[in-house]
Amino acid sequence: MKLPTLLAVSLLLLAVARPVALAHAQTCAADAADRGAALRGRLDRERSKALKWRVGWGVGFGVAFAGQLALALTETAPIGEFDDAAEASLFAGAAKSFVGMSARIVTPVKVPRPAVSGDACADLASAEAALRRAASSERRSFWLNHVGGLAMQAAGTLYIGLSADDAWGDAAISFGLGYAIGLASTYTQPRGAWHEHRRGQAAVSWQLTPMAAPHAHGLAVVGSF
């Protein structure tokens, strides 16, 4: 067998390895009914946690938005004298709180409810698919909160610092408080589905198999990726 043919065989083995591994993994297990029921129970608990987190932080951000906006419009400083720096801090804080509240409404963490058909294999597959979607939603929300929160705090800091003379001290305080609250919100977000899905993912496995022919030698890569 010549080298080009040997390489072609190796690639064919690589292409076939993953479908075979997936087909084996998708074989319905004897305990499919119990596993499906247990997974649906965990998804129900995760959905309840996500709802509580969403409502709790949404209400908290809403109260902060209304309170800071009212103070700014009535020209009332919670501490010290109401000046340009205090006004800018209150408006920036109200804007950040509004964004935080809106994010809980527009882009909530979603934990789907899997369908139940009475077929153990189909119900397990449905529950596993729901877990994957929930994990994706939690992972996306977690990183968006990190990146979006940092960008929002930076924008608020610039707004306060440029709105009045010597306002960078107020800007730094606003950044510190806002970022701390954002981290608290991010790290109290439910992430159970994300963690469970990550633990349950199949490990990458592969091996190199030597191949020899009268006129050529080579290696075939076989495994699941």
PyMOL commands that set and color helices and strands:
alter all, ss='L'
color gray80, all
select helices_A, chain A and resi 3-25+32-73+84-106+120-163+168-187+192-200
alter helices_A, ss='H'
color red, helices_A
select strands_A, chain A and resi 205-213+216-224
alter strands_A, ss='S'
color yellow, strands_A
deselect
rebuild
show_as cartoon
